[in-house]
Amino acid sequence: MAITDVAAYAHLGDADIETLGQKLDAIRRDIVEQRGAADAAYIRRTIALQRGLDVAARLLIACGRGRTAWILGTTALAAAKSIENMEIGHNVAHGQWDWMNDPEIHSTTWEWDMAGLSSQWRYSHNYRHHVFTNVLGMDDDIGFGVMRVTRDQPWRPRLLLQPLQNWLLAATFEWGIALHDLYSEQERATNTAAKKAQTKALLAKIARQAGKDYLLFPALSGRRWKRTLAADAAANTLRNLWAYVVIFCGHFPDGAEKFTPEALLDESKSEWYLRQMLGTANFEAGPVLAFMSGNLCHQIEHHLFPDLPSNRYAEIAARVRALCVEYDLPYTTGSLARQYLLTLRTINKLALPDRLLTATADDAPETASERRFGGIAPAAEPSAARRGLGTALREKRLGPRHFRPVESSPRFRAFAGMLSRTRLF
């Protein structure tokens, strides 16, 4: 089912994996040494932009006339909430800006504008998800405990409603994440009192959040309170939908692999790097789309270096992609629409019992193991011309005949013969 021997699946030997890890360490060192005033200015500008957009949106909603003003204000408010959620809150809570020693822009002090508590999210996400990425039974983010996204998760009759449940989760994503984080935090609680304290803390945050959006701002709008209330509800829903799409496209399209707990045995840092590269996916984005997604269009780079500044991910991506070419590893990416459609296909397909599915449990688009290559794939020896996982996957998809050495191609032989008969000078 899931991958147990990561090296065998990647078609890499121990020496190659270690060298790959050293090169990724070098990328990290370079960024740490380079970060400075320009990066600090970036996050401060982003916070100022987000707050200004939030104020402008609320003024337009409260004071504007007509439906057009309401739509523009609500859209601007949704954008402001998305920026705060993705590019600011998520990345600050990862510690990406802790090096600035700014007490406001710090992972231990920032409380983001959504239902869940930042402190509970940091445990479930920063630790459980990022350390044990896509490891079955250890990473609770594999389907968030409610969705079946791999055949390693047993089918249950309730999953027939999964397509509908998917849309419900999308619209209420902040609430789903809040509960998900609470349950994760309660699992490590040592007694009932600690669990109750975590529940009480979340309820207090929900009261503050709901009070701000659905009581305070509508009240400040006076007789136009219904207009503001509707705008806040719509903006939160739009932000939820956007966050859901970004997160799901980074973790559940084809090529984002899953792993068994045995894959963690004696795992080195280099092997951890490799697991992150195989277990995540990117989507293609220009500067605006990247910014609005919190630069999580670079999910692979984010999982490799979760505490490096998000504004550096684009330059990191160029170097990571080059390493994938060098080591013949797949660099899983595609358009946002394509990645989401692949994710949606998995969600709808896995709502069905396994007996109705055609691909094997070791060789399906959403579920794979090292046995997809007809047995345990041999780890390659270090060589100048690597033939790794990228080639193995293409051969399996297209057949070996598509990968004959170019010298054996009839067209190549005909072209070489023509050159041998041609006088160039």
C-alpha positions as CSV (number, residue, x, y, z in Angstrom):
1,M,0.0,0.0,0.0
2,A,2.0,3.0,1.2
3,I,5.7,3.4,0.8
4,T,7.9,1.6,3.3
5,D,11.3,1.7,1.6
6,V,11.7,5.3,0.5
7,A,15.1,4.8,-1.0
8,A,14.0,1.9,-3.1
9,Y,10.9,3.8,-4.3
10,A,13.1,6.8,-5.2
11,H,15.6,4.5,-7.0
12,L,18.4,6.1,-5.1
13,G,21.3,4.6,-3.2
14,D,22.4,5.7,0.3
15,A,25.3,7.8,-1.0
16,D,23.0,9.7,-3.5
17,I,20.5,10.4,-0.7
18,E,23.1,11.7,1.6
19,T,24.6,13.9,-1.1
20,L,21.1,15.2,-2.0
21,G,20.6,16.1,1.7
22,Q,23.9,17.9,1.8
23,K,23.0,20.0,-1.2
24,L,19.6,20.9,0.4
25,D,21.4,21.9,3.6
26,A,23.6,24.2,1.5
27,I,20.5,25.9,0.1
28,R,19.2,26.4,3.6
29,R,22.5,27.9,4.7
30,D,22.6,30.3,1.8
31,I,19.1,31.6,2.6
32,V,19.8,31.9,6.3
33,E,23.0,33.9,5.6
34,Q,21.2,36.2,3.0
35,R,18.1,37.0,4.9
36,G,18.0,40.5,6.4
37,A,16.6,43.9,6.1
38,A,14.9,43.3,2.8
39,D,13.0,40.3,4.2
40,A,12.0,42.1,7.3
41,A,10.7,45.0,5.1
42,Y,8.7,42.5,3.1
43,I,6.7,41.1,6.0
44,R,6.1,44.5,7.5
45,R,4.9,45.8,4.1
46,T,2.6,42.8,3.8
47,I,1.1,43.4,7.3
48,A,0.6,47.1,6.5
49,L,-1.0,46.2,3.1
50,Q,-3.3,43.6,4.7
51,R,-4.5,46.0,7.5
52,G,-5.0,48.8,5.1
53,L,-7.0,46.6,2.8
54,D,-9.1,45.4,5.7
55,V,-10.0,48.9,6.8
56,A,-10.8,50.1,3.3
57,A,-13.0,47.0,2.7
58,R,-15.0,47.6,5.9
59,L,-15.5,51.3,5.1
60,L,-16.7,50.4,1.7
61,I,-19.1,47.8,3.1
62,A,-20.4,50.1,5.8
63,C,-20.6,53.4,3.8
64,G,-20.8,52.4,0.2
65,R,-24.1,52.5,-1.7
66,G,-25.6,49.8,-3.8
67,R,-24.8,46.2,-4.6
68,T,-21.6,47.0,-6.5
69,A,-20.0,48.6,-3.5
70,W,-21.0,45.7,-1.3
71,I,-19.5,43.2,-3.7
72,L,-16.3,45.1,-4.0
73,G,-16.1,45.6,-0.3
74,T,-16.8,41.9,0.5
75,T,-14.3,40.8,-2.1
76,A,-11.6,43.1,-0.7
77,L,-12.4,41.8,2.8
78,A,-12.1,38.2,1.7
79,A,-8.7,39.1,0.1
80,A,-7.5,40.8,3.3
81,K,-8.6,37.7,5.4
82,S,-6.8,35.4,2.9
83,I,-3.6,37.4,3.1
84,E,-3.7,37.4,6.9
85,N,-4.5,33.7,6.9
86,M,-2.0,32.4,4.3
87,E,0.9,34.8,3.8
88,I,1.0,36.2,7.4
89,G,-0.6,34.0,10.0
90,H,0.4,30.6,8.6
91,N,4.0,31.7,7.9
92,V,4.5,33.7,11.1
93,A,3.3,30.7,13.1
94,H,5.9,28.6,11.4
95,G,8.6,30.8,12.9
96,Q,9.7,32.2,9.5
97,W,10.2,35.6,11.0
98,D,11.3,34.7,14.5
99,W,14.9,35.7,13.6
100,M,13.8,39.3,13.5
101,N,13.2,39.2,17.3
102,D,10.1,41.4,16.8
103,P,7.7,40.6,19.7
104,E,4.7,41.3,17.4
105,I,5.7,39.3,14.4
106,H,6.7,36.1,16.3
107,S,5.4,32.6,16.2
108,T,4.7,32.6,20.0
109,T,2.6,35.8,20.0
110,W,0.8,36.1,16.7
111,E,-2.9,35.1,16.9
112,W,-4.5,34.8,13.5
113,D,-7.8,36.0,12.2
114,M,-9.7,32.6,12.2
115,A,-11.6,30.4,14.5
116,G,-8.7,28.1,15.6
117,L,-6.1,28.9,18.2
118,S,-2.6,29.5,16.8
119,S,-1.0,27.6,19.7
120,Q,-3.1,24.5,19.0
121,W,-2.4,24.7,15.3
122,R,1.3,24.9,15.9
123,Y,1.4,21.5,17.5
124,S,-0.9,19.7,15.1
125,H,0.6,21.4,12.0
126,N,4.2,22.4,12.7
127,Y,5.0,19.1,14.6
128,R,2.5,16.4,13.7
129,H,2.2,17.3,10.1
130,H,5.6,18.7,9.1
131,V,7.7,16.2,11.0
132,F,5.7,13.1,10.0
133,T,4.4,14.3,6.7
134,N,2.0,11.8,5.1
135,V,3.0,9.0,7.5
136,L,-0.1,6.9,8.1
137,G,-1.3,7.0,11.7
138,M,1.1,9.8,12.6
139,D,0.2,12.7,10.3
140,D,-3.4,13.7,11.1
141,D,-3.5,15.9,8.1
142,I,-4.0,12.9,5.8
143,G,-7.6,13.7,5.1
144,F,-7.9,15.6,8.3
145,G,-9.4,12.6,10.0
146,V,-12.7,12.9,7.9
147,M,-11.7,12.4,4.3
148,R,-10.4,9.2,2.6
149,V,-7.5,10.2,0.3
150,T,-5.5,7.0,0.1
151,R,-6.5,3.3,-0.1
152,D,-4.5,2.8,3.0
153,Q,-7.4,4.3,4.9
154,P,-10.2,1.6,5.3
155,W,-13.5,2.2,3.5
156,R,-16.6,2.8,5.6
157,P,-20.2,3.1,4.4
158,R,-20.3,6.7,5.6
159,L,-17.7,7.6,2.9
160,L,-20.4,7.3,0.3
161,L,-21.2,10.9,1.4
162,Q,-17.6,12.0,1.0
163,P,-18.2,14.1,-2.1
164,L,-20.8,16.1,-0.2
165,Q,-18.7,16.2,2.9
166,N,-15.9,17.6,0.9
167,W,-17.9,20.7,-0.1
168,L,-19.1,21.2,3.4
169,L,-15.5,21.0,4.7
170,A,-14.5,23.6,2.1
171,A,-17.1,26.1,3.1
172,T,-16.4,25.7,6.8
173,F,-12.6,25.0,6.6
174,E,-11.6,27.3,9.5
175,W,-14.0,25.5,11.8
176,G,-12.8,22.1,10.6
177,I,-9.2,23.1,11.2
178,A,-10.1,24.4,14.7
179,L,-11.6,21.1,15.8
180,H,-8.8,19.1,14.1
181,D,-6.2,21.1,16.0
182,L,-8.1,20.7,19.3
183,Y,-8.4,16.9,19.0
184,S,-4.7,16.7,18.1
185,E,-3.8,18.8,21.2
186,Q,-6.0,16.8,23.4
187,E,-4.3,13.6,22.4
188,R,-1.1,14.7,24.1
189,A,-3.0,16.0,27.2
190,T,-2.0,14.0,30.3
191,N,-5.3,14.2,32.1
192,T,-8.9,15.3,31.8
193,A,-8.2,18.7,33.3
194,A,-5.7,19.5,30.6
195,K,-8.2,18.4,27.9
196,K,-10.9,20.6,29.4
197,A,-8.4,23.5,29.5
198,Q,-7.7,23.1,25.8
199,T,-11.5,23.0,25.0
200,K,-12.0,26.1,27.1
201,A,-9.2,28.0,25.4
202,L,-10.7,27.2,22.0
203,L,-14.2,28.2,23.0
204,A,-12.8,31.6,24.2
205,K,-11.1,32.1,20.9
206,I,-14.3,31.3,19.0
207,A,-16.2,33.7,21.1
208,R,-13.7,36.5,20.4
209,Q,-13.6,35.7,16.7
210,A,-17.4,35.4,16.2
211,G,-18.0,38.5,18.4
212,K,-15.7,40.6,16.3
213,D,-17.1,39.5,12.9
214,Y,-20.7,39.0,13.7
215,L,-21.4,41.4,16.6
216,L,-18.9,44.2,16.8
217,F,-18.6,45.2,13.2
218,P,-22.3,44.9,12.4
219,A,-23.0,47.0,15.5
220,L,-20.6,49.7,14.4
221,S,-22.5,49.9,11.1
222,G,-25.7,51.0,12.9
223,R,-28.8,50.6,10.8
224,R,-26.8,48.9,8.0
225,W,-25.8,46.1,10.3
226,K,-27.4,43.4,8.1
227,R,-25.2,44.5,5.2
228,T,-22.0,44.2,7.3
229,L,-23.1,40.9,8.8
230,A,-23.7,39.4,5.4
231,A,-20.4,40.7,4.1
232,D,-18.5,39.2,7.0
233,A,-20.1,35.8,6.6
234,A,-19.5,35.9,2.8
235,A,-15.8,37.0,3.2
236,N,-15.1,34.3,5.8
237,T,-16.7,31.7,3.5
238,L,-14.6,32.8,0.5
239,R,-11.5,32.8,2.7
240,N,-12.3,29.2,3.8
241,L,-12.8,28.1,0.2
242,W,-9.5,29.6,-0.9
243,A,-7.5,28.1,2.0
244,Y,-9.1,24.7,1.4
245,V,-8.1,24.7,-2.3
246,V,-4.5,25.8,-1.6
247,I,-4.0,23.2,1.2
248,F,-5.6,20.3,-0.7
249,C,-3.7,21.1,-3.9
250,G,-0.4,20.9,-2.0
251,H,-1.1,17.5,-0.4
252,F,-3.6,15.4,-2.2
253,P,-3.1,15.5,-6.0
254,D,-1.5,12.6,-7.8
255,G,2.2,12.3,-6.9
256,A,1.9,13.3,-3.3
257,E,2.9,10.0,-1.8
258,K,2.0,8.4,1.5
259,F,4.3,6.4,3.8
260,T,4.1,3.6,6.4
261,P,5.4,4.2,10.0
262,E,8.2,1.8,9.2
263,A,9.6,4.3,6.8
264,L,10.6,6.4,9.8
265,L,12.9,3.7,11.3
266,D,16.4,5.2,11.5
267,E,15.4,8.0,9.2
268,S,18.3,10.4,8.6
269,K,17.8,14.1,7.9
270,S,18.6,13.5,4.2
271,E,15.9,10.8,4.1
272,W,13.5,13.2,5.8
273,Y,14.2,15.7,3.0
274,L,13.5,13.0,0.4
275,R,10.2,12.1,2.0
276,Q,9.1,15.7,2.0
277,M,9.9,16.0,-1.7
278,L,8.0,12.8,-2.5
279,G,5.0,13.6,-0.2
280,T,4.1,17.1,-1.4
281,A,3.0,18.9,-4.5
282,N,3.2,22.4,-6.0
283,F,1.0,24.3,-8.3
284,E,2.1,26.9,-10.9
285,A,1.5,30.5,-10.0
286,G,2.6,34.0,-11.0
287,P,3.5,36.6,-8.4
288,V,-0.1,37.6,-7.4
289,L,-1.4,34.0,-7.1
290,A,1.8,33.1,-5.2
291,F,1.3,36.0,-2.8
292,M,-2.4,35.2,-2.3
293,S,-1.6,31.6,-1.5
294,G,1.0,32.5,1.1
295,N,3.6,31.2,-1.4
296,L,2.2,27.7,-0.7
297,C,2.2,27.2,-4.4
298,H,5.7,26.1,-3.4
299,Q,4.5,23.4,-1.0
300,I,7.5,21.2,-1.8
301,E,9.9,24.0,-0.8
302,H,7.8,24.9,2.2
303,H,8.0,21.3,3.5
304,L,11.7,21.2,3.0
305,F,12.3,24.5,4.7
306,P,9.1,25.4,6.7
307,D,10.9,28.1,8.8
308,L,12.5,30.0,6.0
309,P,10.8,33.3,4.8
310,S,8.1,32.6,2.3
311,N,9.2,35.4,0.0
312,R,12.3,33.3,-0.7
313,Y,10.5,30.2,-1.9
314,A,10.5,31.2,-5.6
315,E,14.3,31.3,-5.7
316,I,14.6,28.2,-3.6
317,A,12.3,26.4,-6.0
318,A,14.6,26.9,-8.9
319,R,17.4,25.2,-7.1
320,V,15.2,22.4,-5.8
321,R,13.9,21.7,-9.2
322,A,17.4,21.5,-10.6
323,L,18.2,18.9,-7.9
324,C,15.2,16.9,-9.0
325,V,16.5,16.9,-12.5
326,E,20.0,15.9,-11.3
327,Y,18.7,13.0,-9.2
328,D,16.0,12.1,-11.7
329,L,13.2,12.7,-9.1
330,P,9.7,13.9,-10.0
331,Y,8.9,17.5,-9.3
332,T,5.2,17.3,-8.8
333,T,3.5,20.4,-10.1
334,G,0.8,21.6,-12.5
335,S,-1.7,24.3,-12.9
336,L,-3.9,25.1,-10.0
337,A,-7.0,23.8,-11.9
338,R,-5.2,20.5,-12.8
339,Q,-4.0,19.9,-9.3
340,Y,-7.4,20.5,-7.8
341,L,-9.2,18.3,-10.4
342,L,-6.8,15.5,-9.6
343,T,-7.6,16.0,-5.9
344,L,-11.3,16.0,-6.6
345,R,-11.0,12.8,-8.6
346,T,-9.3,11.1,-5.6
347,I,-11.9,12.3,-3.2
348,N,-14.9,11.2,-5.3
349,K,-13.3,7.9,-6.3
350,L,-12.3,6.8,-2.8
351,A,-15.8,7.4,-1.6
352,L,-16.5,4.0,-3.3
353,P,-15.6,0.6,-1.9
354,D,-12.3,-0.8,-3.0
355,R,-14.0,-3.6,-4.9
356,L,-15.3,-1.0,-7.4
357,L,-11.9,0.4,-8.1
358,T,-9.7,-0.8,-10.9
359,A,-6.1,0.1,-10.1
360,T,-4.2,-2.0,-7.5
361,A,-3.5,-0.7,-4.0
362,D,0.2,-0.4,-4.9
363,D,-0.1,1.3,-8.2
364,A,-3.0,3.8,-8.2
365,P,-2.7,7.6,-8.9
366,E,-3.4,8.4,-5.3
367,T,-1.8,5.4,-3.6
368,A,1.6,3.8,-4.4
369,S,4.3,1.7,-2.9
370,E,7.7,0.4,-4.0
371,R,5.9,-2.7,-5.3
372,R,4.4,-0.7,-8.2
373,F,7.5,-1.4,-10.2
374,G,7.0,-5.2,-10.2
375,G,8.7,-6.0,-6.9
376,I,10.9,-4.1,-4.6
377,A,12.6,-1.5,-6.7
378,P,16.4,-1.8,-6.5
379,A,18.3,1.2,-5.1
380,A,20.5,2.7,-7.7
381,E,24.2,3.0,-7.3
382,P,25.7,6.5,-7.6
383,S,26.5,7.4,-11.2
384,A,27.1,10.3,-13.4
385,A,24.0,9.5,-15.4
386,R,21.3,8.5,-12.9
387,R,18.2,6.5,-13.9
388,G,15.9,7.2,-11.0
389,L,12.3,7.5,-10.1
390,G,11.4,10.0,-12.7
391,T,12.5,7.7,-15.5
392,A,10.9,4.7,-13.8
393,L,7.6,6.4,-13.6
394,R,7.7,7.5,-17.2
395,E,8.6,4.0,-18.4
396,K,5.8,2.5,-16.4
397,R,3.3,5.0,-17.9
398,L,4.5,4.9,-21.5
399,G,6.4,1.6,-21.8
400,P,10.1,0.9,-22.1
401,R,10.0,1.3,-25.9
402,H,9.7,5.0,-25.5
403,F,13.0,5.2,-23.6
404,R,15.5,3.5,-26.0
405,P,18.9,5.2,-26.1
406,V,18.8,7.9,-28.7
407,E,21.6,6.2,-30.6
408,S,19.3,3.2,-31.3
409,S,16.6,5.3,-32.8
410,P,16.1,4.7,-36.6
411,R,15.7,8.5,-37.1
412,F,19.0,9.1,-35.3
413,R,20.8,6.4,-37.4
414,A,19.4,7.9,-40.6
415,F,20.4,11.4,-39.6
416,A,23.9,10.2,-38.6
417,G,24.2,8.5,-42.0
418,M,23.2,11.6,-43.8
419,L,25.9,13.6,-41.9
420,S,28.5,11.0,-42.8
421,R,27.8,11.5,-46.5
422,T,27.7,15.3,-46.3
423,R,30.8,17.5,-46.9
424,L,30.6,20.4,-44.6
425,F,33.7,22.2,-45.8
